[in-house]
Amino acid sequence: MTFYLTTAIAYPNGTPHIGHAYEYIAADTIARFKRLDGEDVFFMTGTDEHGLKMQQTAQKLGMSARELADVNAAKFRDLQDTLGSSYDRFIRTTDPDHTAASQALWQRMADAGDIYLDSYSGWYSVRDEAYYAEDETEVRADGERYATATGTPVTWTEEESYFFRLSNYADRLLEWYDTPGEDGISPVGPDVRRNEVASFVRSGLKDLSISRTTFDWGIPVPGDDKHVMYVWVDALTNYLTGAGFPDVDSERFRELWPADVHIIGKDIIRFHSVYWPAFLMSAGLLLPRRVHAHGFLFNKGEKMSKSVGNVVDPYDLVASFGLDTLRFFLLREISYGQDGSYSADSIIGRKNADLANEYGNLVQRSATMVVKNLDGVVPTVSAADLSADDRDLLDLAEAALGRARAAVDRQELHRYVEALWSVLGETNRYFSAQQPWKLKKEDPKRMATVLFTALEVLRQISILAQPIMPESAGRVLDTLGVAREQSARTFAALDAPLPAGTRLEAPTPIFPRYEAPADGVAGTSAGTGTAAGAGA
């Protein structure tokens, strides 16, 4: 099976921030999960480089728009790499194949009779790259007019423009929202966002201006070079470009399209769930199976703002707490699809409680007891040796894959993490109740069974945790003696128990507790070798 996953393409008129990192980590987690589950994944991300905003920013910096795009696109790609993102293509809307795809989509919509030339006058936000009606704006105390929804300044704009007949697609869009896929999942999620866009469509759709003549940094309209495409036609088409469009008869396109899920922020849900499907309907192309919008991140509960000075560099968070700790925190702490808040204290709290105590300490205790009491060898345990408590715990671990799959398919990544950590919680309670440190004198055979059960549960949960914390979960599997061949660490290997006779080495701490540096500045955890090390 082929699974096609995309992030939104970032606008590189500035540098990336923690919100970008949040989206990239979530999408990468889904991509890794699907690969380990046996699917052929194509994961695409990139940058959206055209538009007036880019041109104006470049002019202020004394450089060309292309030079600005080259500089900042590299920064976004570097962030992806720093976060361990396993993307297959980093697309740029200045790529030649994207120009061809955008013009081909435009031509299909024109051939369908859905594009016409007219003139436009209205309020335009350069920052949002969007037009707003009079009743969608407000004049504030400073005497300037702003878009009510986003708070961005707008200016009155009058120019000749091509329009897309968006008004013709309301009924078909509403039908799409109400038609779940074969898996029973709605095409737009979470539900609050689907309801939001459905309400917008029901309120009445107006035809959409899709070209500009007041700047030239964009893709020319086919047959009319004085117009460039409105940035959202250009930007959204990137998903088709990645699939090999306009060669719709190619094997690549047939395998990849329609996309399985677009991961985006809630601020661009309208573009992806109203404009984009309408464009595809007009062009006679299949619609994406799912559009999922995540919420915003807030710093200590406050919206991030350069003027307030609370914008956090994601590189600083990785350097301070470690990549895998940051990945885990963002997926564990925040209900994916809702807004969430983060702070140094909350990251430290999750690291010490969930990683150091719940996970790392269990690995350390179990493996150490095997090394000290069983000559470092995984014991031989038969089905007859298992008690009801053992079987219940092993059944719980085996059920985690189904829970994780259901959560990931709905992009409920917090529930995916919960599914694993609930098993770890039960395993810790089991370990404490069974007291293997007492059994080594009272009933050595029973001790061996308890240790085997704990190790086997840890093996299964660690295999499932690899998409969340790739390096740290891999180190746990090393500690448990799991072969490093990929075949031993995919989800297909979950049914093959840890082989008796596997030799374990004395474990080293993988999730040491965080200890604040003496100067009080957030730094690395005690016992870690490098600031950016996974699990640091």
Rosetta blueprint (number, residue, H / E / L):
1 M L
2 T E
3 F E
4 Y E
5 L E
6 T E
7 T E
8 A L
9 I L
10 A E
11 Y L
12 P L
13 N L
14 G L
15 T L
16 P L
17 H L
18 I H
19 G H
20 H H
21 A H
22 Y H
23 E H
24 Y H
25 I H
26 A H
27 A H
28 D H
29 T H
30 I H
31 A H
32 R H
33 F H
34 K H
35 R H
36 L H
37 D L
38 G L
39 E L
40 D E
41 V E
42 F E
43 F E
44 M E
45 T E
46 G E
47 T E
48 D L
49 E L
50 H L
51 G L
52 L H
53 K H
54 M H
55 Q H
56 Q H
57 T H
58 A H
59 Q H
60 K H
61 L H
62 G L
63 M L
64 S L
65 A H
66 R H
67 E H
68 L H
69 A H
70 D H
71 V H
72 N H
73 A H
74 A H
75 K H
76 F H
77 R H
78 D H
79 L H
80 Q H
81 D H
82 T H
83 L L
84 G L
85 S L
86 S L
87 Y L
88 D L
89 R E
90 F E
91 I E
92 R E
93 T L
94 T L
95 D L
96 P H
97 D H
98 H H
99 T H
100 A H
101 A H
102 S H
103 Q H
104 A H
105 L H
106 W H
107 Q H
108 R H
109 M H
110 A H
111 D H
112 A L
113 G L
114 D L
115 I E
116 Y E
117 L E
118 D E
119 S E
120 Y E
121 S E
122 G E
123 W E
124 Y E
125 S E
126 V L
127 R L
128 D L
129 E L
130 A E
131 Y E
132 Y E
133 A L
134 E H
135 D H
136 E H
137 T E
138 E E
139 V E
140 R L
141 A L
142 D L
143 G L
144 E L
145 R E
146 Y E
147 A E
148 T L
149 A L
150 T L
151 G L
152 T L
153 P E
154 V L
155 T E
156 W E
157 T E
158 E E
159 E E
160 E E
161 S E
162 Y E
163 F E
164 F E
165 R L
166 L H
167 S H
168 N H
169 Y H
170 A H
171 D H
172 R H
173 L H
174 L H
175 E H
176 W H
177 Y H
178 D L
179 T L
180 P L
181 G L
182 E L
183 D L
184 G L
185 I L
186 S L
187 P L
188 V E
189 G E
190 P L
191 D H
192 V H
193 R H
194 R H
195 N H
196 E H
197 V H
198 A H
199 S H
200 F H
201 V H
202 R H
203 S L
204 G L
205 L L
206 K L
207 D L
208 L E
209 S E
210 I L
211 S E
212 R E
213 T L
214 T L
215 F L
216 D L
217 W L
218 G L
219 I L
220 P E
221 V E
222 P L
223 G L
224 D E
225 D E
226 K E
227 H E
228 V E
229 M E
230 Y L
231 V H
232 W H
233 V H
234 D H
235 A H
236 L H
237 T L
238 N H
239 Y H
240 L H
241 T H
242 G H
243 A L
244 G L
245 F L
246 P L
247 D L
248 V L
249 D L
250 S L
251 E H
252 R H
253 F H
254 R H
255 E H
256 L H
257 W L
258 P L
259 A L
260 D L
261 V E
262 H E
263 I E
264 I E
265 G E
266 K H
267 D H
268 I H
269 I H
270 R H
271 F H
272 H H
273 S H
274 V H
275 Y H
276 W H
277 P H
278 A H
279 F H
280 L H
281 M H
282 S H
283 A H
284 G L
285 L L
286 L L
287 L L
288 P L
289 R L
290 R L
291 V E
292 H E
293 A E
294 H E
295 G L
296 F L
297 L E
298 F E
299 N E
300 K L
301 G L
302 E E
303 K E
304 M L
305 S L
306 K L
307 S L
308 V L
309 G L
310 N L
311 V L
312 V L
313 D L
314 P H
315 Y H
316 D H
317 L H
318 V H
319 A H
320 S H
321 F H
322 G L
323 L H
324 D H
325 T H
326 L H
327 R H
328 F H
329 F H
330 L H
331 L H
332 R H
333 E H
334 I L
335 S L
336 Y L
337 G L
338 Q L
339 D L
340 G E
341 S E
342 Y E
343 S L
344 A H
345 D H
346 S H
347 I H
348 I H
349 G H
350 R H
351 K H
352 N H
353 A H
354 D H
355 L H
356 A H
357 N H
358 E H
359 Y H
360 G H
361 N H
362 L H
363 V H
364 Q H
365 R H
366 S H
367 A H
368 T H
369 M H
370 V H
371 V H
372 K H
373 N H
374 L L
375 D L
376 G L
377 V E
378 V L
379 P L
380 T L
381 V L
382 S L
383 A H
384 A H
385 D H
386 L L
387 S L
388 A H
389 D H
390 D H
391 R H
392 D H
393 L H
394 L H
395 D H
396 L H
397 A H
398 E H
399 A H
400 A H
401 L H
402 G H
403 R H
404 A H
405 R H
406 A H
407 A H
408 V H
409 D H
410 R L
411 Q L
412 E L
413 L H
414 H H
415 R H
416 Y H
417 V H
418 E H
419 A H
420 L H
421 W H
422 S H
423 V H
424 L H
425 G H
426 E H
427 T H
428 N H
429 R H
430 Y H
431 F H
432 S H
433 A H
434 Q H
435 Q L
436 P H
437 W H
438 K H
439 L H
440 K H
441 K H
442 E H
443 D L
444 P H
445 K H
446 R H
447 M H
448 A H
449 T H
450 V H
451 L H
452 F H
453 T H
454 A H
455 L H
456 E H
457 V H
458 L H
459 R H
460 Q H
461 I H
462 S H
463 I H
464 L H
465 A H
466 Q L
467 P L
468 I L
469 M L
470 P H
471 E H
472 S H
473 A H
474 G H
475 R H
476 V H
477 L H
478 D H
479 T H
480 L L
481 G L
482 V L
483 A L
484 R L
485 E L
486 Q H
487 S H
488 A H
489 R L
490 T L
491 F H
492 A H
493 A H
494 L H
495 D H
496 A L
497 P L
498 L L
499 P L
500 A L
501 G L
502 T L
503 R E
504 L L
505 E L
506 A L
507 P L
508 T L
509 P L
510 I L
511 F L
512 P L
513 R L
514 Y L
515 E L
516 A L
517 P L
518 A L
519 D L
520 G L
521 V L
522 A L
523 G L
524 T L
525 S L
526 A L
527 G L
528 T L
529 G L
530 T L
531 A L
532 A L
533 G L
534 A L
535 G L
536 A L
